[in-house]
Amino acid sequence: MNKLLLTCLLGYLCLPLSTTTAKVAESPGADLLHRFAGPTVSPHSGDTHRGGEALSDTFLHVERGRSTVAEHSRSIGTPHEIDGGPWSVSQSNPWTAVCDLVTANWSPIAIGLPTVTCDPETANWILHTEHCKLGSANWKTGFSLVDQYLDPGAGEGLTKLQPSPVTVSAPAFVYAEIRSYQAIDSVEIRFWDHYLGQAVSVAGLHRSFRRPVAGSIFQGNDGARVFTYTSPEFDQVAYLTLSSPLGDAFVDRFILEPGDSIYLSIDLRRGDLLFGGNAAGKFEVQHRIQQANRRVDFLASPSFHLSSKQDPEERRSYFERLSPSLAGFQIKGIQFVTEGEGRSRWMEGQLASDPLGDSGLALLEDYRPFLTDRLYALLRADVIGRQLHRRITLLKNLPLKDSGETARYFGAYFSDPSQWGVPDSTALLSAYFSDFLLEKESMESRLTGESLFDLLGRDYPAPLRDLLMGKFLLGNYRRLPDYEKTVRTALGEVESPYIRESLLHLLTANKKGSPLKPLVTYDREGNRVTLDDFRGTTVLLAFWFPGCMPSRLMHERHLVKVREYFRDRADFELLSVSTDPNYSYWKQYLLEHPSYRFGNVNLFLGGRYSDPFLHYYDIYSYPRLMLVGPGGELIKSVGMPADAAGLIELVDSVLPGLSAENLPKATGSSISTNPKHGLQ
């Protein structure tokens, strides 16, 4: 796979992206209950999920396509083959398997430790000292470490070591240990009960923070810090990201199923990420698929698309001058692609490779015993969807010599999505395959002139149609010439309650004249500043973060002109609000970049991924502008002008005419001297 290196103008938006053998503690939550399964758990062998140092039986392993669960070094066991993978049954331990509720006779036993089983009448998990008589029970394989929400029949009739799918609403549980040289004092958790894709990352999102605490012999000793998280209940699949406060992701958009229990060991000293618990296999395969994708990107040589006037040798020399000198070592080459026939041949090579040859699909087969049928189908659709989305994006964004050639490639490679074997019910849950479907329909709309909504209504059943409409509108409404009319048109067709709720929120949050939600910020002296401090003033809010080049260009080229134009107006203020999570870094950045200081008021919000104001107004890409009236009412937030002239015209249209009360006492200075806000 080739990387694509394009010469382009800087875009208008910055999208800040979040881009671990250890110990497993004793079951850390009251909701976690033991289910009888290999590896053995007995007074003789010990609990394989005990506190303290992990032995060889702690984690799931995948070895040459065979599912294995390591046997404890002290257990007396006999290996048994289950779907090609050995497990152990302790000869002296009656707790090794699941008792068939239909044929079992329950009787009291005198064992020193209580057992956890399923009540055969109420199907509730209970703690008691009864057990199944070995002579009259039918024993079936089970799976360890599930919670009280799991179907009591999970595992019954299965030949794989896996939890069965949960069809009712249930939360997921996370227990994590973090080891690092510098203590991690906070972990950000992003949980999507409905994930509509990266471009719509706020929809369906629940944000929270956990403060890891010092471990003990039972929970993450040897200097680890530990935390737990129980998600909201969900009934299909959900996505989970765990990251540091600065956005460094430990786990990035991993798929969860209801009732999952996941144990994580995150060792930042060694670069290790390990998994335990009943969801270990499904998390490990997702981690390995992501590693495989990064490896391809790491080793890929870039392609540079030349304009008709560019010389490839001159470009090569230019890139070599920019490269550091490493004793002549060069791991990557560069492919120069010329316009016309050269680009057509390059495009053919990109599109002709088979998505079914992706290494992620081979990894899925290795982990098949640990995946439910639903999750296997979903991960397969995600792998294929990523490949197809990348390719159709290339075809959509790189012009060929004529539209007929583009249409020919589209028809040959993308016109029939059914060839990839992804049913509509799976596409509905797959964020990445549905991304591809939306790009496919969008491109077909452009090639044929048909309405996108008409194509979606013709080609897909109502649930998938609603999803694709929602993805399009939630990801693109700010670019539409009349977003409100388009959203209301879609609401006339959309049936999905969740998509309808999300679209209605767009209209409510961006309604002209609605009171703005509270916004609490801090200036460079640490003073608390809110929008109430600017009552009676028309305010232009500019949200940005350090390092975002479009934000910097917006300030240097446009906002400075707006501030200068209205410098004599006491009834106007420009607030530059940074969402970077590091207050000290923001202050230092302002000192090093004076182009951000031109009479505007610089404020710190932080909480780029967690602040309720940013969440409510769907502010996840930067720069983002909003105009607020003197009474704290919203004037405009969608379709804001992107240049100085348009912004000046907009602000000028809402400011009252000049009068004595809105003229400053002194004129001629473009620097605010309001002592409350400190150095601007």
C-alpha positions in Angstrom: 0.0 0.0 0.0 1.4 3.3 -0.9 1.2 6.4 1.1 -0.1 9.5 -0.6 1.8 12.7 -0.4 -0.1 15.6 -2.0 0.7 19.2 -2.6 -2.3 21.1 -1.3 -3.4 24.2 0.5 -3.9 23.9 4.2 -7.4 22.9 5.0 -9.8 25.0 7.1 -10.1 22.5 9.9 -7.8 20.7 12.4 -9.0 17.4 13.7 -7.1 16.5 16.9 -6.7 12.8 16.9 -5.9 10.6 19.7 -3.3 8.4 17.8 1.3 -3.4 27.0 3.3 -10.0 30.5 2.1 -8.3 33.8 -0.3 -8.9 36.7 -4.0 -9.3 36.9 -5.7 -8.5 40.1 -8.5 -10.3 41.9 -11.9 -9.7 40.4 -12.2 -6.0 41.2 -15.9 -5.4 41.0 -18.9 -6.7 42.9 -20.6 -7.3 39.6 -17.9 -9.7 38.4 -18.7 -13.3 39.2 -16.7 -16.5 38.5 -18.1 -18.9 36.0 -16.8 -22.4 36.0 -14.4 -23.0 33.1 -10.8 -23.9 32.3 -8.3 -22.7 33.4 -9.0 -24.5 36.7 -9.9 -22.7 39.9 -9.6 -24.7 43.0 -8.2 -24.8 46.5 -5.3 -26.8 45.0 -4.5 -24.8 41.9 -5.5 -21.3 43.1 -7.5 -18.6 41.3 -5.9 -17.8 38.0 -7.3 -14.2 38.4 -6.0 -13.7 41.9 -4.1 -10.6 43.1 -0.3 -10.4 43.0 2.1 -11.7 40.4 0.7 -13.3 37.3 1.9 -16.8 36.5 1.9 -18.5 33.2 -1.9 -19.0 33.2 -2.9 -15.3 33.4 -3.6 -14.4 29.8 -5.1 -15.8 26.6 -2.6 -16.7 24.0 -3.0 -17.5 20.3 -0.5 -19.8 18.9 -0.4 -21.0 15.3 -4.1 -20.6 14.9 -5.0 -22.7 18.0 -6.8 -21.3 21.0 -5.1 -22.2 24.2 -5.5 -21.4 27.9 -2.4 -22.0 29.8 -2.5 -24.5 32.7 -1.5 -23.3 36.2 1.9 -24.7 37.1 0.5 -26.4 40.2 -2.7 -27.8 38.9 -3.1 -31.5 38.4 -4.9 -31.6 35.1 -5.6 -33.5 31.9 -5.6 -31.7 28.6 -8.8 -31.9 26.6 -9.3 -30.8 23.0 -12.0 -28.1 22.4 -12.3 -26.8 18.9 -8.6 -27.5 18.3 -7.3 -26.0 21.5 -6.3 -27.7 24.7 -7.6 -26.8 28.1 -7.2 -28.5 31.5 -9.5 -30.1 33.9 -8.3 -30.6 37.4 -8.9 -34.2 38.5 -9.5 -33.0 42.1 -11.5 -29.9 41.3 -15.3 -30.2 40.8 -15.5 -26.5 39.7 -14.0 -26.9 36.2 -17.1 -26.8 34.0 -20.6 -25.6 33.7 -23.4 -27.7 35.1 -26.3 -28.5 32.7 -29.3 -26.9 34.4 -31.7 -29.4 32.9 -30.1 -32.7 33.9 -28.2 -31.7 37.0 -29.1 -32.7 40.6 -28.2 -30.1 43.1 -27.1 -31.1 46.5 -25.2 -29.5 49.4 -21.5 -30.1 49.6 -19.0 -29.3 52.3 -16.2 -27.4 50.7 -14.4 -24.7 52.5 -15.0 -22.0 49.8 -18.4 -21.0 48.4 -19.2 -21.4 44.7 -21.0 -19.1 42.3 -23.6 -20.8 40.1 -26.8 -20.1 38.3 -30.1 -20.7 40.0 -31.9 -23.3 37.7 -35.3 -21.8 38.5 -34.7 -18.1 38.4 -31.7 -18.0 36.1 -30.0 -15.6 38.5 -26.3 -15.8 39.5 -26.1 -16.6 43.2 -23.5 -17.4 45.8 -24.1 -20.7 47.6 -22.5 -23.9 48.8 -24.4 -26.3 46.7 -22.8 -28.1 43.7 -23.7 -30.5 41.0 -23.3 -34.2 41.7 -20.6 -35.5 39.4 -22.4 -38.7 38.8 -25.7 -37.1 37.5 -24.5 -33.9 35.8 -23.8 -33.2 32.1 -20.8 -31.0 32.1 -20.3 -28.4 29.4 -17.5 -26.0 28.6 -17.8 -22.5 29.9 -15.9 -19.3 30.1 -14.5 -17.5 33.1 -14.9 -14.0 34.4 -18.3 -12.8 33.2 -20.7 -10.5 35.0 -24.2 -10.8 36.3 -25.7 -9.4 33.1 -24.6 -12.3 30.9 -27.1 -14.8 29.6 -27.1 -17.7 32.1 -27.0 -20.0 29.1 -23.9 -18.5 27.6 -21.6 -21.2 26.4 -24.3 -23.9 26.3 -24.1 -25.8 23.1 -21.0 -24.0 21.9 -17.7 -25.7 20.9 -15.6 -22.6 21.3 -14.1 -21.0 24.3 -16.1 -17.8 24.1 -18.9 -15.9 25.9 -22.1 -16.1 23.9 -23.7 -12.9 22.5 -25.8 -10.9 24.9 -29.1 -9.8 23.3 -30.3 -7.7 26.3 -29.0 -4.3 27.5 -25.9 -4.5 29.7 -22.8 -2.5 30.6 -19.2 -3.5 30.0 -16.6 -3.5 32.8 -13.0 -2.4 32.5 -10.2 -2.9 35.0 -6.8 -1.5 34.1 -3.3 -1.3 35.6 -0.8 1.3 34.3 2.9 1.2 34.9 5.0 4.3 33.9 8.0 6.1 35.0 6.0 9.3 35.5 2.7 8.7 37.2 -0.5 9.0 35.1 -2.8 11.1 37.3 -5.9 10.9 35.1 -7.3 8.7 32.3 -9.9 9.9 29.8 -12.6 7.4 28.8 -14.6 7.9 25.7 -17.4 5.5 25.2 -19.7 5.5 22.2 -23.0 3.6 22.5 -23.6 4.7 18.9 -20.4 5.3 16.9 -21.0 7.1 13.6 -17.4 7.5 12.6 -14.4 9.8 13.2 -16.0 12.7 11.4 -19.0 12.5 13.7 -17.0 11.7 16.8 -19.3 13.6 19.3 -22.5 11.7 18.4 -23.3 8.9 20.8 -20.3 9.8 23.0 -20.1 9.5 26.8 -16.9 11.1 28.3 -15.6 10.6 31.7 -12.3 10.6 33.7 -10.8 8.2 36.2 -8.0 9.0 38.6 -5.8 5.9 38.9 -5.0 4.9 42.5 -1.9 3.2 43.9 -2.1 -0.6 43.6 -1.7 -3.2 46.2 -0.7 -6.8 46.4 -4.3 -7.6 45.2 -4.4 -4.9 42.6 -1.4 -4.0 40.5 1.5 -4.1 42.9 5.1 -3.2 41.8 4.3 0.4 41.5 1.2 0.1 39.2 -1.7 2.5 39.4 -5.2 1.0 38.8 -8.7 2.2 37.9 -12.0 0.6 36.9 -14.8 1.7 34.7 -18.4 0.5 34.2 -20.0 1.7 31.0 -23.6 2.8 30.5 -25.8 -0.1 29.4 -26.0 -0.8 25.7 -27.7 -3.5 23.6 -25.7 -3.8 20.3 -22.0 -2.9 20.1 -20.1 0.0 21.5 -16.7 1.6 21.0 -14.1 2.4 23.7 -11.1 4.7 23.8 -8.8 5.1 26.9 -6.2 7.8 26.7 -4.0 10.1 28.7 -5.2 13.7 29.4 -3.0 14.9 26.5 -4.8 12.6 24.1 -2.3 9.7 23.8 -4.5 6.7 23.3 -3.8 3.4 25.1 -6.8 1.7 23.5 -8.4 3.4 20.5 -12.0 2.7 19.4 -12.1 -0.9 20.4 -15.4 -2.7 19.9 -17.3 -3.9 23.0 -20.3 -6.2 23.3 -22.8 -6.0 26.2 -21.5 -7.8 29.3 -17.8 -7.7 28.3 -15.3 -7.7 31.1 -11.8 -6.6 30.0 -8.6 -6.5 32.1 -5.8 -4.3 30.7 -2.1 -4.2 31.6 -0.7 -0.9 30.2 3.1 -0.8 30.7 4.4 2.5 29.2 8.0 1.6 30.3 8.1 -1.4 28.0 5.5 -0.5 25.5 3.4 -3.5 26.4 -0.4 -3.8 26.2 -1.8 -7.1 27.5 -5.4 -8.3 27.9 -7.2 -10.6 30.3 -10.8 -11.3 31.2 -13.7 -12.7 29.2 -13.1 -10.2 26.4 -9.3 -10.7 26.1 -9.4 -12.5 22.8 -11.6 -9.9 21.1 -9.5 -7.0 22.4 -6.2 -8.7 21.5 -7.2 -9.3 17.9 -8.3 -5.7 17.5 -5.0 -4.5 18.9 -3.1 -6.8 16.5 -5.1 -5.6 13.5 -4.3 -2.0 14.4 -0.7 -2.9 14.7 -0.7 -4.6 11.3 -2.3 -1.4 9.8 0.4 0.8 11.4 3.1 -1.5 10.2 1.9 -1.2 6.6 1.9 2.6 6.9 5.3 2.6 8.6 7.0 0.7 5.8 5.1 2.2 2.9 6.9 4.5 0.5 5.1 7.7 -0.3 3.7 8.8 -3.6 4.0 12.4 -4.8 1.6 13.6 -7.4 3.2 16.2 -9.7 1.6 19.0 -11.5 2.3 19.5 -15.2 5.0 22.1 -14.4 6.9 20.2 -11.7 10.1 18.3 -12.4 10.5 15.0 -10.5 14.3 15.3 -10.1 13.9 18.8 -8.7 11.3 17.6 -6.3 13.5 14.6 -5.3 16.4 16.9 -4.5 14.1 19.2 -2.5 13.0 16.3 -0.3 16.5 15.0 0.1 17.6 18.5 1.4 14.8 18.3 4.0 15.8 14.8 5.2 18.2 14.4 8.1 21.6 12.8 7.4 21.8 9.3 8.7 25.0 8.0 7.2 23.3 7.5 3.9 20.6 5.2 5.3 17.4 5.4 3.4 14.5 3.0 4.2 11.9 4.5 1.8 11.9 5.6 -1.7 9.4 8.0 -3.3 7.2 7.4 -6.3 6.5 10.5 -8.5 3.2 10.3 -10.3 2.6 12.5 -13.3 -0.7 13.8 -14.5 -2.7 12.0 -17.2 -1.6 8.5 -18.1 0.8 8.2 -15.2 -1.9 8.9 -12.6 -4.3 6.5 -14.4 -1.7 3.7 -14.2 -1.0 4.5 -10.5 -4.8 4.6 -9.7 -5.3 1.2 -11.4 -2.6 -0.3 -9.3 -4.2 1.1 -6.1 -7.7 -0.1 -6.9 -6.8 -3.6 -8.3 -5.4 -5.0 -5.1 -7.8 -7.4 -3.3 -9.2 -6.1 0.0 -9.8 -9.8 1.0 -6.0 -10.2 1.0 -5.7 -7.8 4.0 -3.5 -9.3 6.8 -6.2 -8.3 9.3 -8.5 -11.0 7.9 -5.9 -13.7 8.5 -5.6 -12.5 12.1 -9.3 -12.8 12.5 -9.1 -16.4 11.5 -6.5 -17.1 14.2 -8.7 -15.6 16.8 -12.0 -17.1 15.5 -12.5 -19.4 18.6 -12.6 -16.3 20.9 -15.1 -14.3 18.9 -18.9 -14.4 18.7 -20.3 -14.8 15.2 -21.6 -11.2 15.4 -18.2 -9.8 16.4 -16.4 -11.8 13.8 -18.6 -10.6 11.0 -18.4 -7.0 12.3 -14.6 -7.0 12.6 -14.4 -8.5 9.1 -16.6 -5.8 7.7 -14.4 -3.1 9.5 -11.2 -4.5 7.9 -12.7 -4.6 4.4 -14.4 -1.2 4.9 -11.2 0.5 5.8 -9.6 -0.8 2.7 -12.5 0.2 0.4 -12.9 3.6 2.0 -9.3 4.4 1.4 -9.5 3.4 -2.2 -12.7 5.2 -3.1 -11.4 8.3 -1.4 -8.4 8.3 -3.7 -10.6 8.0 -6.7 -12.9 10.7 -5.5 -10.3 13.2 -4.6 -7.6 12.7 -7.3 -8.9 13.9 -10.7 -8.1 11.7 -13.7 -7.8 12.9 -17.2 -11.6 12.8 -17.7 -14.8 12.0 -15.8 -15.4 9.0 -18.1 -12.3 7.3 -16.8 -13.3 8.0 -13.2 -16.8 6.5 -13.9 -15.2 3.4 -15.5 -13.0 2.8 -12.4 -16.0 3.4 -10.2 -18.2 0.9 -12.1 -15.4 -1.7 -12.2 -14.4 -1.7 -8.5 -17.2 -0.1 -6.4 -20.6 -0.3 -8.0 -21.6 -3.7 -6.3 -20.9 -3.7 -2.6 -22.6 -7.1 -2.2 -19.5 -8.7 -3.7 -17.7 -8.3 -0.3 -20.2 -10.5 1.5 -21.2 -7.9 4.2 -25.0 -8.1 4.9 -27.0 -5.0 5.6 -27.4 -6.0 9.3 -23.6 -6.1 9.7 -23.0 -2.9 7.7 -25.4 -1.2 10.1 -23.1 -1.9 13.0 -19.7 -1.4 11.2 -18.5 2.2 11.4 -15.9 1.6 8.7 -18.0 -0.3 6.1 -20.8 2.2 6.4 -18.2 5.0 5.9 -17.3 3.2 2.6 -21.0 2.9 1.6 -21.6 6.6 2.2 -18.5 7.6 0.1 -19.7 5.2 -2.6 -23.2 6.7 -2.8 -21.8 10.3 -2.6 -19.5 9.6 -5.5 -22.3 8.0 -7.5 -24.4 11.1 -6.8 -21.7 13.2 -8.2 -21.2 11.0 -11.3 -24.9 10.6 -12.2 -26.4 13.9 -10.9 -29.0 12.0 -8.8 -29.8 13.2 -5.3 -27.8 11.5 -2.5 -30.9 11.0 -0.4 -32.8 9.5 -3.4 -29.9 7.0 -3.9 -29.8 6.1 -0.2 -33.6 5.5 -0.2 -33.4 3.4 -3.4 -30.4 1.2 -2.5 -30.8 0.4 1.2 -33.4 -0.7 3.8 -34.7 2.0 6.1 -32.4 1.3 9.1 -29.2 1.5 7.0 -30.6 4.4 5.0 -31.2 6.3 8.2 -27.7 5.6 9.4 -26.1 6.8 6.2 -28.3 10.0 6.1 -27.3 10.7 9.7 -23.6 10.2 9.1 -23.7 12.5 6.1 -25.6 15.3 7.9 -23.8 15.1 11.2 -20.5 15.1 9.5 -21.2 17.8 6.8 -23.9 20.1 8.1 -21.5 23.0 8.6 -20.6 22.9 4.8 -24.2 22.9 3.5 -25.5 26.2 2.1 -28.8 25.7 4.0 -28.2 23.1 6.6 -31.5 23.7 8.4 -33.6 23.1 5.3 -31.7 19.9 4.5 -31.9 18.6 8.1 -35.7 19.2 8.2 -36.0 17.4 4.8 -34.2 14.4 6.2 -36.4 14.4 9.3 -39.3 13.8 7.1 -37.8 10.5 6.0 -35.7 9.2 8.9 -37.3 6.7 11.2 -34.4 5.7 13.5 -35.1 7.3 17.0 -31.4 7.8 17.6 -30.7 9.5 14.3 -33.8 11.7 14.7 -32.7 12.7 18.2 -29.2 13.6 16.9 -30.6 15.7 14.0 -33.1 17.5 16.2 -30.2 18.4 18.5 -28.4 20.1 15.6 -31.4 22.3 15.1 -31.8 23.1 18.8 -28.1 23.7 19.6 -27.6 26.1 16.6 -30.9 27.9 16.8 -30.5 31.6 16.3 -31.5 33.6 19.4 -31.2 30.6 21.8 -29.3 31.3 25.1 -25.7 30.2 25.0 -24.7 27.4 27.4 -22.4 28.4 30.2 -18.7 28.7 29.2 -16.1 28.9 32.0 -12.6 29.8 31.0 -9.4 31.2 32.7 -7.0 34.0 31.6 -3.2 34.0 31.8 -3.3 35.1 35.5 -5.6 32.3 36.5 -8.7 34.4 36.8 -12.0 32.8 36.2 -13.7 34.3 33.1 -17.3 33.5 31.9 -19.4 35.0 29.1 -21.4 36.8 31.7 -18.3 39.1 32.1 -19.0 40.3 28.6 -22.8 41.1 28.9 -23.7 44.0 26.8 -20.9 43.2 24.3 -21.1 41.4 21.0 -18.6 38.6 21.2 -16.8 36.6 18.5 -15.6 33.3 19.9 -12.7 31.7 18.1 -11.9 28.1 19.4 -8.4 26.8 18.6 -5.6 24.8 20.0 -1.8 25.1 19.9 -0.1 23.4 16.9 -3.2 23.6 14.7 -1.9 25.4 11.5 -5.4 26.3 10.2 -6.1 27.9 13.6 -2.8 29.9 13.4 -3.6 31.0 9.8 -7.1 32.1 10.8 -5.6 34.3 13.5 -2.7 35.7 11.5 -4.6 36.4 8.3 -8.2 37.1 9.2 -9.0 37.6 12.9 -6.2 40.2 13.4 -7.9 42.2 10.7 -11.3 41.8 12.3 -9.9 43.0 15.7 -8.2 46.0 14.0 -11.4 47.0 12.1 -13.5 47.1 15.3 -10.7 48.3 17.7 -12.6 51.5 18.5 -15.8 49.7 19.4 -16.3 49.1 23.1 -19.4 46.9 22.4 -17.4 44.2 20.5 -14.8 41.7 21.8 -12.9 38.9 20.2 -12.2 36.0 22.5 -9.6 33.4 21.4 -10.4 30.3 23.4 -7.8 27.5 23.6 -9.0 24.0 24.2 -5.6 22.5 24.7 -5.6 20.5 28.0 -2.3 21.8 29.3 -2.6 25.3 30.9 1.2 25.9 31.3 1.8 24.9 27.7 -0.9 27.3 26.4 0.7 30.2 28.3 4.2 29.4 27.0 2.8 29.0 23.4 1.3 32.4 23.6 4.7 33.9 24.6 6.4 32.1 21.7 3.7 33.0 19.1 2.9 36.7 19.4 0.7 36.4 16.3 -2.0 35.2 18.7 -1.9 38.4 20.6 -3.3 41.4 18.8 -5.8 43.0 21.2 -8.0 39.9 21.4 -8.7 38.3 24.8 -6.8 35.0 25.1 -8.6 32.5 27.4 -8.0 28.9 28.4 -10.8 26.3 28.3 -9.0 23.0 28.2 -11.1 19.9 28.1 -10.9 19.4 24.4 -12.7 16.1 24.6 -14.7 16.5 27.8 -15.9 20.1 28.2 -19.8 20.1 28.1 -19.9 23.3 26.1 -17.7 21.8 23.4 -19.7 18.6 23.5 -23.1 20.4 23.2 -22.1 22.5 20.3 -20.2 19.7 18.5 -16.9 21.5 18.6 -14.3 18.9 17.7 -12.4 20.4 14.7 -10.6 23.7 14.6 -10.7 26.6 14.2 -14.4 27.0 15.1 -16.1 30.4 15.3 -19.3 31.5 17.0 -21.0 35.0 17.2 -22.8 35.8 20.5 -25.1 38.8 21.1 -24.9 41.2 24.0 -27.6 39.3 25.9 -25.7 36.0 25.7 -27.8 34.8 22.8 -26.5 32.9 19.8 -26.4 34.9 16.6 -24.6 32.4 14.3 -22.6 29.2 14.6 -23.1 27.4 11.3 -21.9 28.8 8.0 -19.6 31.3 9.6 -17.5 33.2 7.1 -13.9 31.9 6.7 -12.2 35.2 5.8 -11.8 38.7 7.3 -14.1 40.4 4.9 -17.0 38.1 5.5 -16.5 38.2 9.3 -16.3 42.0 9.3 -19.5 42.2 7.3 -21.3 39.8 9.6 -20.2 41.6 12.8 -21.0 45.0 11.3 -24.5 43.9 10.5 -25.4 43.1 14.1 -23.6 45.9 15.9 -25.6 49.1 16.6 -24.7 52.4 15.1 -21.9 54.4 16.7 -23.0 56.4 19.8 -21.3 57.9 22.8 -21.9 54.8 25.0 -20.2 52.3 22.6 -17.1 54.4 21.9 -14.1 53.8 24.1 -12.8 56.4 26.4 -9.4 56.3 24.6 -8.9 55.3 20.9 -5.9 54.5 18.8 -4.6 51.4 20.7 -5.4 47.9 19.5 -4.4 46.4 22.8 -7.0 45.7 25.5 -6.0 47.1 28.9 -8.8 45.3 30.9 -6.9 44.3 34.1 -9.1 41.4 34.7 -7.8 39.5 31.6 -4.2 40.3 32.1 -1.6 40.3 29.3 -3.4 39.7 26.0 
